[in-house]
Structure formats: structure tokens, C-alpha cells
């Protein structure tokens, strides 16, 4: 009961803190942000909506359309009080495509045709607005790339220091499954990457402390809350799956113990993710005077429906559509690398001994399929970035050698 109350307290505190932080960041002047964004506007517009970083590979495409929404929201000067603006998150639209609307707003200063995007928290604005005060978008991309490299390097170093070199290989394979070259160039794809990998870093650096205090429910609750706060529903399950896989391998529970850990951590993450999202609708409704629940629940209904583009869709096709991203030379080479990695490490192992642990990780690898089946419409329409949840499936499969050969880390 005490943990439940603590979790409820953390969730409420997170909702209030998130609201306060967004309100404060909306007090920042937008004129310098507009000036800096204008500096890199031409190059951004020349890229187009969904440019491919590697020709012919859909997984390497950027989502400049959503990035334009994020940038447009960051530099928009609202006439509303700052606390209402923070909850409604308006931008210039004027019936135009998002990139064209951003260009019109920055070059002509047209303020007609406002559009609100209130169902998400837009927590990325806590970072994007301050950065735009000093940097243009090109410079932000460079900084994003540096931050990504530093974070990945820190995780690899910690894995190596723990003697988990096999886990380091699995992590690199999972990184390749993300099409990592897109992360520095796309704000849209960065949110879940940073939440998932920051959580991975925290779990690695303080694993014994989390274990000793039995604080994993709090850890996964906060991870789910942070995901909901900054993400646009891109590949949210990645933030749970990566850390859960790591913890499962490091704990080395029995089948029953692993199942209990899954229930606790999975429930905590879901409560954090969904509870934080509902908290935005509550605070937004309270502060703006508009009923955010109507639009939000309508969107949830659409995104879980079995229709897309005015046609019926199936769950099986939706799942296959996400796997389709790997139906190319990149996916083939990745699959061969994973297969070679498993063959090298499973040779000579007795199947009867290995099967229980292989089964646990195989089950974890199937988690993204559950998401695709539930969020059918969204996973069908946006398969070209929702496929990234499969990265932790690669991580789970790649962790099999570490699960079999490594040592338990328990206190």
C-alpha cells in the first residue's frame, strides 16, 4: 500500500512539475528564437517533408513534417496568457502544410489561421525553446549528434566495466535497428531515444541501489512519465523494453520471479505513461477552460481503430508493414549479424538448459507486436517510424548470450 501511495504521489508531482515547467518556458522571448530559426530555414525547406538519408532505405527517412510542428510551436507568439499557451500549444497553420506554414510565419509574420495541438504535453519545448535562443536548427542538429554519441559511449563504457561485453554487442545491434543516422537530424525521433537510453544508463549505473531498495516500480513509473511528457507517440515502448530487458538479464530470476517483475515494472510504466497523459488533459482543461478530453479521446479512438485512409486494415498487415522496413540490404545484414552472433555463442550449449532463458527473452522480443495490435491505425499509418520499437526486440534476442554466460547482479 505504501508503494502505491508513493507512486500516486510521484505521478501527481510529475504532472504539477511538468505543468509548471512548461508554463515557465513559455515566458521566454520568442523573437530571438524566430531569428535563429530563420537562419537555417532555407536549408530545412530544401530537404522536403521526408528526405532519405540513405537512398532507397525507408527507415533512414526524416520526419521534417513533425519537426516543423515542433519548431513552429516553439517560435509561435500566442496572444493568450502564458499558462494557457503552454497547455494549448498553438502554431501558425493558415490551411497550409506544416513546413509551408512555418516558412510563411517566419518570413511574412502572418498570424492568421492558428492551430492547436493540445493532446500532447510537448515536453520537448523545455529543451527546444532555450536552445533556439542561442542556436539555429542546424547547430541544434550538431549538438543532438554530439549528445547521442556521448550517451551511447557512456552506456558502452558501463557495460564494459561490468564485464557485460556480450550485452554491449547486443546494444550495438539494437542501435543499428533504429537506423541511428536519423536521430541527430530529427527532433521527432530523438525523444524516445533519449528517454530510453537515459533510463538504460541510470539502471546500469545504479542497479545495485535500485535492487537493494526494491525501487524498480518507481524507476519504471518515472520512465513512463518522461516518455509521455516528451514524445509524440513515435516508438514509446522502446523506453520500457530496453531497460526491462537489461534488468531481466542482470537479475536472472526464475520464470516465476521474472513474471512478477514483468507485472510490477510493466504496470508501473503503463501507469506512468497513461497517467501522465491523462494529467495533461486535466491540467489543460483546468488552465485553458477548454475540454481537452473530447479531442484527445477522439484521437485515441481513431488511432486504435481498424481503419486507415478510409479503408479497412488488419492487425496482421499492420505488423508485417512494420517489419517491411527491414526488407532491404540493411535489414538483411542486420539479421545475418544477429544470427551469426547467436550461432557463435550458442554452439555447444545444451538446449534443455538454455531453453527457459531463451524463452523469456523471446517473449520480451514479442512486446512490440502487442503495441502494433493495440494501436492498429497509428502503427499502420506511421509504420515508417513505429518500426523502431522492434529495436528492443533485436536487443532482447541479442542479449541471449549474456543471459546464458553472464553472472547475476543481485544484492
N, C-alpha and C positions, 0 to 999 in steps of 0.2 A: 504493500500500500504506500509506503514511504517513497519508493521509487516512482510510482505512478504520479504521486503528488509533485515530486521533484520534476518529472518530465513535463507535467502540465504547467508548472511554474516556468520552466525553461522556454516552453513554447509561447506562453503569454509574453514573457520578457523579450523573446526574439521578435515577436510581432510589433511590440511597442518600440523596441530599439530600431527595427527596420523602418518603421514609420517616421520616427524622429530623425534618423539619418537622412532619409530621402527628403524630408521637409527642409533640413538644414542645407543640403547640397543644392536645393532649388533657390537658395538665397544668393548663390554665386552669380556674378555678372555674366551675361551670355554674349556680349559684344566681342570680347577677346576670343571666345570660343568660335564665333562666326568668322572672325578674321583668320584664325589659324586653319579652320576647316576649308575656307575659300582657297587657301594656298595650295591645297592638294586636290581641289575639286575637279580640275580638268583631267588629271591622270585617273582619278577614280571613275569619272564618267566614261572615259575612253575604254575602260576594262569591260563595260557592259554588265548585264544582270548576273550571269552565271558563267564567268570565264573559267576555262580549264587550265590548270597549271601544268598538266601533262596531257598532251593531245590524245584524245580517244579514251581517256580514263574518267568516267563519270564521277568516281569517288574523289577526284582531285579538283572538282569544280568548287568555286566560291559561291557564297550566298550574298552578293552585293545588294540584293533587294532588301533583305532583312537588315544588313548593315546600314543601309540608307535610312531605314526606320529608326534604328538606334541613334545614328548621328543626327537625324532630323529632330528626334525627341530631345537630344542633349542641347542643341543650339536654339531651340524654339523659345521665343519670348511670349509667355502667356499673360493675358490680362487678368487672370484670376489671382486670388490670394495664393501665396506660395504653398500653403498646405493643401489647397485644392489642386493646384497644378501638379504637385508631387503625386497625388493619388490618381488623377485622370490621365496624366502623361500624354499631352496633346502634341501634335506636329502639324506642319503645313501639308495639305493634300491637294485641294482645289480640283479634285477629279482626275489628277494625273497619276502616272505610275510613280512609285516611291522615289526612284532616282531622279526623275524629271522634276518632281515636286521639290526635292532637296535643292536642285540646281536653281529652280525658279525662286525659291525663298532666299537663297544666299545672294543671287545676282540681282534680283528685282525688288526684294524686300516685300513681296506680296504676302499679306497676312490673311487673305480670304480663303475659305474652304478648309477650316480646321478639322482635324480628325483626331479622335481619342482612342487610346489603346489601353484601357483601364484594367483588363482582367489579369494582367501580369504585374509583378512587383517592379520590374525594370531596375533591379538592384545593381546592374552593371553601371548605372549612372553615377553611383558613388565613386567609381574609378574614372569613367569616361569624361565626365564634366570637368573635374580637376585637371586631368591630363590635357584636355583641349584648351585650357587656359594658357598652356605653355608650349604645346606641341601641335603640329599638323597631323593629318591622318597617316601620312607616310612615315613620319617619325614614330607615331604610336605603333605602327606595324613592326618597325625595327625593335622597339622596346618590348613588344609582345614576343618576338622571336627570341630575344635575349633571355626574357623571363622563362620561356618554355625550356630552353636549353639548360638553364640553371636548375630548374625544378627536376627535370629528367636526370641530370647529373647527380643531384643530391640523393635521389631515390636509388640510383645505381650504386652510389658510394655506400649508402647504408646497407643495402642488400649484400654487397661485397664484404663489408666489415662484419656482418653477421654470419658470414660463411655461406650465404644463400646464393651462390653464383648461378645455380640452376634456375632460381627464381628470377635472377637478372636477365637470363636468356628469354624466359617466358615473358617478362615485361617488355623486352625489346620487340618480340614477335607481336605482342598486343599493340605496341606503339605503331608498328607498320600497318596493322589492320585499320588504324584510324585515318590513314593517308595523312601523316603528320605534317606534310608540307603545307597543308591548308590552314593549320591552326594559327600561325603568325599573321596570316593575311586576312583572316575572317574573325571579326568580333563575335559573330553568331556561333561559331564553332568553338570558341575559346572558353566560354563559361563553364560547361561541364568538364572540360579538360582540366581546368584549374581546380575546381572543387574536388573532382575525383582524385587527382594526383596530390593535392594538398592533404587530403584525408589519408591517402596512402603513406605520405611522408610522416604525418603525425602518428599514424598507427605503428609505423616502423620504429620511430624514434622513442616512443613511449609505451611500447607493447606491454612490458612487464608491469608498468604502473596501472594501465587500463585493466590488466588481468587481476592484479592484486586487489584493486578496489572494486572489481566487478562492475566497471563503469561503461561497458560496451553499449548498453541501451542509450545512455546519454550521448555517446560518441555518434551512433548511427542516427539518433534523433536530430542532432545538430547538423549532420551531413545532409539529411533530407531537407532540413530547413534552409540551409545555404543553397542547395540545388534549386529549390522553389524560388528563392529570393532573386537569383541572378539569371536563371535560364528561361529560354523561350520554348520549352518543350522540344529540345533537339534530340539529345540521347541521354536523358536523365538517369536511366537505370545503370549507366556506366559508373556513376558515383557510388552506388551501392555495391555493384558486382565486383569491382576491382578490390575494394577493401575487404569485403566479405570473403573472397577467395583467398586473399593473403592470410586473414585471421584463421580461416578454416585449416589451412596448411600448417600454420605456426602452432595452433592449438593441438592438432592431431587428436581430436575427440573420437570416441567410439561413434557408431552410427546413430545411436540414440542421443548422445551428447551433441553431435553435430546438428541433429534435427532440432533440438531445443535451442541451440544457438541461432539457428536459422529463424525460428519463430520469434525469438526475442529481438534480434537485430533487424530482421525484416519488418516486423511490426513497428519497431521504433522509427525506422527510416520512413515508412509509409505515413505514420502519424505526423512526423516532422514535415514531410513533403506536402501532404494534403492539408494538414492543419495550418501550415504557414500560408498556403494558397488561400484557404478559406479566410484566414486572418486578414489578408489584403482586401478581400471583398467586404469584410466587416468594417475595417478602418476606412476604406474608400467610401463606403456608403455613409458612414458617420460623418466624415470630414467634408465630403463634397455635396451631400444632400441628394445624390443620385443613387438609384438602386443598382449597384454593380452586379448583384446576384443574377438578375434577369439575363443580361448579355453573357455573363460567364457560364451559367448553366446551359444556356442555349448552345454555346460553343462546345461544351463538354458533350452534349447530345450529338452534335454533328461529328465530332472527332471520334466518337465510339460507334458510329453508325456503319451499316454495311452498304453505304452508297458513296460514290465519288464521281464527279463530273457527270452528274445526272444518270449514272448507270449503277447497276448492282455489282458489288465486288464480293470476293470470297476471302476468307481468312487464309486459306492455303496459298492463294495467289499473292496475297499481301506478304506472307512470309517469304515466298520464293522471290518476290520483287526486291526484297532487301538483300537476299543472297546474290541477286543478279549483279550487284555492284562488283562482285569479285569474279565475274565470268570474263576474265581477261588475263593478260600476262602477269599483271600484279598479283591477282588472286591465285593464279596457278603457282607462281613462285613462292608465295606465302604458304600455300597448302603443302607444297613439297618441302619447304623448310620445317614446318611443324611436324610433318610425317617423318622426316629424317631425324629430327630431334627426339621424337618418341622412340623410333627404332633403335637409335644408338643407346638410349638409356633403359629400354625395357628388355633388351637382349639378355637372355639367361635368367630372367625373373620368372618365378612360378606364378602362373595365372591365378591360382586359387588364393594365394597370399595377396596379390596385387588388386584383385577384382573389387573388394569392398571400397578401397580408397579411390580407385579409378571411377567406380560408380558414383561416389559423392561428387567428384569434380565434373563428371559427365552430366549429372543433374544440374549443377550450377551453370554449366555451359548452355543449358536449355532455357534459362531465365528470360533472355530477350524474346524468345518465341512467345512467351506468355504476354509480354508487353505488346507485341505485334497483334496478337489475337484480341486483346482488350481494346487497344487504341487503333482499331482497324483503319478507319478513314485516314487518320493522320499518318499512320505508318505506310499506307498505300500511296498517298499523295506526295509525301515528303520522304520517300524511301531513300533518296539520294543523300540524305544526312542522318535519318534514323538508323541506317545500317550500322552506324558507329557503335551502337550497343553491342554488336557482335564482337567488338574488340575484347570485351572481357570474357567472351566465350573462348576466344583464342588464348587469353591469359589462363583461364581455368584448365584448358587442355594442356597448355604448355607447362603448367605447374605440376603435372602428374609426376615427372621425375623428382622434383623437390619433395613432393608428398611421400614418395616411396623411399628416397635415400637420405633426406634431411633429418634433423633432430627436432624434437618438440621443444618449444619455448614456453614453458609454464612456470608459474611461481606457486 
